[in-house]
Amino acid sequence: MQNPFESGHIKNYILFYASIVVIMILFFIASTLFHDVKKVETKVFNTEVNEDFKKEPIKKEEESIKHKFKLLKSAY
């Protein structure tokens, strides 16, 4: 096996890795130039309590609702 430092192949390896890095940099620059960033508006919520809205007592409607399924008395 030949030593790549002595035979001159190391220059080819360095050029290959440098070309990969240059291609990655070009893709990064192209993606940042052609990427349009849209401005997002922040939503503001109304935090004031409406006085017209008053809590009404909860009626016991739950008791009048008939269940579709019958529950078992003992669990397995």
C-alpha positions in Angstrom: 0.0 0.0 0.0 1.3 3.4 -0.9 1.6 6.3 1.5 -0.8 9.0 0.3 1.5 11.7 1.6 4.4 10.5 -0.6 2.5 9.6 -3.7 0.6 12.9 -4.0 -2.9 11.5 -3.5 -3.3 13.7 -0.4 -3.8 16.7 -2.7 -6.8 14.9 -4.3 -8.3 14.1 -0.9 -7.9 17.7 0.3 -9.5 19.1 -2.9 -12.4 16.7 -2.6 -13.1 17.7 1.0 -12.7 21.4 0.1 -15.1 21.1 -2.8 -17.7 19.4 -0.4 -17.4 22.4 2.0 -17.7 24.9 -0.8 -20.9 23.2 -2.0 -22.4 23.2 1.5 -21.6 26.9 1.9 -23.2 27.7 -1.5 -26.4 25.8 -0.5 -26.5 27.6 2.8 -26.2 31.0 1.0 -28.8 30.1 -1.6 -31.2 28.9 1.1 -30.9 32.1 3.1 -31.2 34.4 0.0 -34.3 32.8 -1.5 -36.0 32.2 1.8 -38.8 34.7 2.3 -39.6 35.3 6.0 -43.2 36.4 6.6 -43.8 38.7 9.5 -46.2 37.1 11.9 -48.6 39.3 13.7 -49.0 38.7 17.4 -52.5 38.0 18.7 -53.9 40.1 21.5 -56.6 38.6 23.6 -59.3 40.5 25.5 -58.6 40.1 29.2 -61.5 42.2 30.5 -64.3 40.4 32.2 -67.6 41.0 30.6 -70.2 42.1 33.3 -73.1 40.8 31.2 -71.8 37.3 31.8 -72.8 36.1 35.2 -72.4 32.6 36.5 -75.7 30.9 36.8 -76.1 28.1 39.3 -75.6 24.7 37.6 -78.8 22.7 37.5 -78.8 19.1 38.3 -79.3 17.9 34.8 -76.9 15.1 35.3 -79.4 13.1 37.4 -82.1 13.3 34.7 -79.8 12.0 32.0 -80.4 8.4 31.3 -77.3 6.4 30.6 -77.1 4.3 27.5 -74.9 1.7 29.2 -75.5 0.0 32.5 -72.4 -0.1 34.8 -71.5 -3.2 36.8 -71.7 -3.1 40.5 -68.4 -4.9 41.0 -65.2 -4.3 39.1 -63.1 -7.1 37.7 
